[in-house]
């Protein structure tokens, strides 16, 4: 008898990386299969939900390179790119993120820029990347990706014909966008933008009104920035015929996906779906018997496009059962079923206290993975 398992956990924040969790799952599965004399094939797939940790989940450490780029406030920062063959993985937050700012006080978002993210894209293309997965989240910006475009050769002019690099506070100055000097290689790159929000670019649910206050924009600045974003969207529509103002996901990252979608045909996806596509997860499922996923905490947010729900949904489409090992869970039985899980196991149920479950996370994950495989095999015997 043969058994093929996919170990596809996210990180357990504060206790285990996705890689450590996957290795613990595999050790547990091997123990259970060995006790029954079953031939086991187990493959690890490191996943993430499109936020921090996505780069490390998809790219081995030796293929991650650091680059000096312009940070959101104009100072130099060191930011990574994961380059694995023809594919590059870039996290916007590492070049243009809010955590790179010393303070969110005042109205700095009117000046912050995505220029550094554009520099990373150029560096990835220079290194031979023809596919780029870009995560858009955690930004300090609201410039609609204009800084990124400027770093890639696009020229913005005001009504007097003067060149400038737009930021969140002066998008209303844009009178024309000249793409003639834009790096022509961009049109041959397959862009995927991963985001965990579906906000449009403009409107009450758009980038400015929903996210700019978190980045330091006061009430008096918001109408000015919104008017500027609408001006930007109007010019893009005139140039491309694409109305980006209401496009789902364009409001992520201060509008970063907008020019990538409008000018270069980028696909905007939920973070977990983009990660699973990059990992060829659907192909791996074709011959799988069981998926074991996991993350540190399951709660009501796990129902909406997070890592475990994305893995479970992908497995369900292929008719492959999925079980989950979590640190703790706030879900009831209905929530577990809604995610699509066959069973849920928690470290908390095996530990005397939270501190123990975090300090012994790998050991407990291994134990529960062995139990999950044993119960799956027993259930299959009963069912079959």
Order of alpha helices (4+ residues) and beta strands (2+ residues): beta-alpha-beta-alpha-beta-beta-beta-alpha-alpha-beta-alpha-beta-beta-beta-beta-alpha-alpha-alpha-beta-alpha-alpha-beta-alpha-beta-alpha-beta-alpha-alpha
